């Protein structure tokens, strides 16, 4: 059988064409319509396959991101726990140092109150009736009186230690206002049966900032780059207390990179100083 040629009727029956008739009666023929339709179908199939592949890739990437966020949350929590343990160890170290200092002062006062070796009765005391009558009665009284006076003086200079730690520092931008929120907890790590009182000051600063541009909360004067403790924010706690501040940040003075928390006694004596990095200072508060 002879195959159909290009101009034969059988060949023309297999071809698809679209005819467009204009308003003027002119006929426009769109040839190779079947090929165009097949090409569009293949293109649509390729696009659908690409969409499915991208969807599964995005799904796997989302799972990886969630796992990474979980790992980061675990690392942040572990880092926070390590900071808390470090704060407790530093507080205990300060307490031990204060106790050791008080003990050394007590030992030195006892040494002052002891009678000198030259005041001991000599071997010829029996031959001297005046020394035999006066020595045994007057010297112990003097020694006892000296010991009492030095012990009383030592009890006046000895102060009870402050068993506290600073935890959960938050420095972030308040989303509802233009102020920056600063807060942290002052925690009593000692016995809870008696309150612990003192004063606290936090200083926000940057490596490229001048000391006069530092943010001191509460606003107390600085002396030798350290705040005055007798005007800090007072606290009296059995368990803990959250100290909160709001301050308007100033971007033209530099970026805040470090926070230093100073802890004082009620009379303004510095007992603890601790630096905290401000990695999350630019984020919005939750």
PyMOL commands that set and color helices and strands:
alter all, ss='L'
color gray80, all
select helices_A, chain A and resi 9-14+33-113+117-119+123-127+129-157+211-213+229-231+251-253
alter helices_A, ss='H'
color red, helices_A
select strands_A, chain A and resi 18-21+27-30+164-173+179-188+196-205+215-217+222-223+226-227+233-237+240-248+258-264+270-277
alter strands_A, ss='S'
color yellow, strands_A
deselect
rebuild
show_as cartoon
